[in-house]
Amino acid sequence: MSASSLNSTPFLPVHLWALRGCTLLALSVLVVHASKACPYSCFCYESASFVDCHGRYLVHIPHGVPHSTWMLRHLYLQSNRLTVIHNGFFFMLQNLEVLLLQSNNISSIEVEAFTSLHNMNLLALTDNQIIHLKFKTFLNIQTISTHIQLAGNPWACDCDLQRVFGKIVSVRHLHVDDYENITCSSPWQLAGSPLTSVDSQLCVAETATVLVITVTVLVTVIKVDSWRERPGEGALSKEPRKAGTSTLGKGQAFVERGARGQTCRD
């Protein structure tokens, strides 16, 4: 090192050099943790690859869930106040294996909300406010095997719901673990009934109603066509009152003639 460079280097006592080293080390640690920032009110455990945000009164899924710097596999969002699961939030969480959403106020799940979760083993949606589902929402879960929990929701049991669950359970890689525990909340006639005990009946009433309407329409069409094929009948049907009046008039004339004849004989 040249003398000029030594002269240009500021002199620092040993303890200040040590403090400077500690400061640089602290800053480097802060930068590392900043790249793995944990959402407010959540606990992030890198060693276990999971984020715990349960019971935090969250109304929305928190932004900033770490995903690009380490392999997030478990996300706990149960016991909050979530109402809607939007498309796109889980887009970057492709390694997620367990997603706990039970005990919220979820009433709506957008169709592509779980599309990117190719490794999800467990999806818990129990004890929410889900009334109905779209089959495509779960069909978009393309995994080897996914277990779904859906009991404890106020299901509106109708033919559409029966068809949705019928399709879901027929998909090989989807498993509704608590299907036997899913109960109806509406209509009131089925409140408290297990879906499995009424699913075969849900489409019967609808089918019968459709058949009755179809038959009624067909009969009406046939009658109209038959009436149009006989135009003379239409003309006759327009003069029933005249014919009736003429007959009545003849009857009255006959009665009057009979009365006059009786008077003459008397």
C-alpha positions, 0 to 999 in steps of 0.5 A, spaced: 500 500 500 502 506 498 503 512 502 498 516 499 493 511 500 495 510 507 494 517 508 487 518 505 485 512 509 481 515 515 484 513 522 479 509 526 480 506 533 480 498 534 473 498 537 470 503 532 472 498 526 469 492 530 462 496 531 463 498 523 463 490 522 457 489 526 453 494 523 455 491 516 453 484 518 446 487 521 445 490 515 446 484 511 442 480 515 436 485 515 437 485 507 436 477 507 430 477 512 427 483 508 427 478 502 423 473 506 418 478 509 413 475 513 406 478 513 404 482 519 400 478 524 403 472 521 408 467 523 413 464 518 417 458 519 422 457 514 425 451 517 418 448 517 416 451 510 410 454 513 406 460 514 401 461 520 396 466 520 390 463 523 386 467 528 388 474 526 381 477 524 384 477 517 378 480 512 383 479 506 388 474 505 395 478 507 400 480 501 407 479 502 406 471 503 414 469 502 414 464 496 420 466 491 425 465 496 424 459 499 419 453 498 412 454 502 408 448 503 403 450 508 399 456 509 394 456 515 389 461 514 383 458 518 379 462 524 379 469 520 374 473 517 375 471 510 369 472 505 372 471 498 377 467 495 379 471 489 383 468 482 390 469 482 392 470 489 396 463 490 399 463 483 406 463 485 405 458 491 406 452 486 409 448 492 403 449 497 401 442 499 396 444 505 392 450 505 387 451 511 381 455 510 376 453 515 372 457 520 372 463 516 366 467 513 367 464 505 361 464 501 364 465 494 370 462 491 372 464 484 373 459 479 381 459 478 382 460 485 386 454 486 388 453 479 396 454 480 396 449 486 399 443 483 402 440 489 396 441 494 394 435 498 389 438 503 384 443 502 380 445 508 374 449 507 369 446 513 365 451 517 364 457 512 358 460 509 359 456 502 352 455 499 353 452 492 360 451 488 362 450 481 365 444 479 370 447 475 373 450 481 375 443 483 376 441 476 382 446 476 386 443 481 390 438 477 394 434 482 396 427 483 391 427 489 388 432 493 383 431 499 378 436 500 374 438 507 367 441 506 362 439 511 359 445 516 357 449 510 350 452 509 349 448 503 342 449 499 341 442 496 338 442 490 339 438 483 345 443 481 348 441 488 347 434 487 350 434 480 356 438 482 358 433 488 357 427 483 362 430 478 367 431 484 367 425 487 367 421 480 374 425 479 380 420 481 384 425 484 379 429 488 377 426 495 371 429 499 374 426 506 367 428 509 362 427 504 358 423 509 358 429 514 355 434 509 348 436 511 343 441 507 341 447 510 335 449 505 330 448 503 327 448 510 324 441 508 331 438 508 334 442 513 339 437 517 338 432 512 345 429 510 346 430 502 348 423 501 341 421 504 337 425 499 342 426 493 338 421 489 331 425 490 334 432 489 333 431 481 326 427 481 322 433 483 325 437 478 325 432 472 317 431 474 316 438 474 320 439 467 316 433 464 309 436 466 311 443 463 313 439 457 307 435 456 302 441 457 306 445 452 305 439 447 298 438 448 297 445 447 300 445 441 297 439 438 290 443 440 292 449 436 294 445 430 288 441 430 284 447 430 288 451 425 287 444 420 279 445 421 277 452 419 270 451 419 270 449 426 273 456 427 267 459 424 262 455 427 265 457 434 264 464 433 256 464 432 254 459 438 250 465 441 246 467 435 244 459 434 243 459 441 238 465 441 235 463 435 233 456 438 231 460 444 226 464 440 223 458 436 222 455 443 218 462 446 214 462 439 212 455 440 210 456 447 206 462 445 202 459 440 201 453 445 198 458 449 193 462 444 191 455 442 189 453 449 185 460 449 181 458 443 179 451 446 177 454 452 
